Amino acid sequence: MAERNRVTPLGDIAAFPLRGAWTGNRGILHDGHRVVRFHASDAWLTCALDFRGRWNPQWRPHHYTYLYFHDEAVALAAGHRPCAECRRADYTAYRDAWSRALSVPVPSARAINSRLHAERLHRGTHRRLHALPWSGLPDGVFALLDDGTPVLLHGDALVEWSPDGYGRRRRVPSLGAATVITPPSSVAALRAGYRAQIDASAGRS
């Protein structure tokens, strides 16, 4: 039975069997095997599953809670960024794309964390969504349909996501605004050339 440590594009932590391509954390969220808080830090990281042979057990007391993401597009939508240690090359590429897209000096990890935190959360709620034009949204961005279905922009299609993985494809609207889940700074980094890993099943749906 799956533990409650998988993350959806909306950032919710849930129990479902879909395997993750990445791990990551938001600080210490658990008490025993129970997740008791949504986050404990503004550093929301996406980490490699394997790094220098390090291993720690799940649900270790006084240690950050391991979370899992279907692919990097899901992790970015949830509000996470690449880890600067175990994913140094990806972190550098993300940071540099962020700098180009926003026309700002290369930011520190702390500055990235602070801005993402403001973009992903409203005080007292778990998610902040953003209205952005469909036109010009880059590959790897997640949006929310009116019926509550998260969809990934991938190539010329929107691909539905569920806890079972990617599913039905839809046409991308040419007009109007999308309800975007991915924080705007990550959208900007994707638009400026950062390439998020997307599970191959998104292209086969």
C-alpha positions, 0 to 999 in steps of 0.5 A: 500500500502506498504511503502518503508521500506522493505530491500532486501538481497542486502540491498536495501530499497524498497516497497513491501508487504512481512511482516517482522519478524524483524525491524532494522535501519541504522540511520535517512534515511527519510525526511517525508515519503521519504527515501533519503539516503542509510545509516547514520551510520555504526551501521546497526542493526536488532531488535525485533518487540516488546521490553518492550512495546516500540512503536514509529510512523513510519517516526518520524522526527529526529528519526531513520528510521524503516526498516523491514526484511523478516527473519534474513537470509535476514537481515544478507545478507543485512549487519545488525547484532543483536541489543545488547539491544533488542536481547542481547542473539542473539547479544552475540551468534553472537559476540562469534561465530564471535570471534571463527570463526575469531580467535580474541578476543571477539569484541566490537559492534563498532569493529563489525560495522566497519568490517561489513561496510567495507565488505558490501560497496564499496565506491560510490556503495551500495554493495560489493560482495564476491567470496567464494567456494560453498563447505563449505558455511553454512546454512543462507548464501545468494548468487547472481546467474548470472541472478541476483536472490538472493538465500538462502543456506538452507539444501541441496538446494538453495532457490530463494528469491523475494519480494514475499518471498521464491520460487523455489529450486535449486541444490547447485553447488559442485564446483566453487565459489559463488557470496556471498551477506552475508558479510564474517564475518557473513558467518564465524559466521554462520559457527561457529554455529550462527543460523540465523532465516529463514522463514519456507516457505524456507523449503516448496518451 
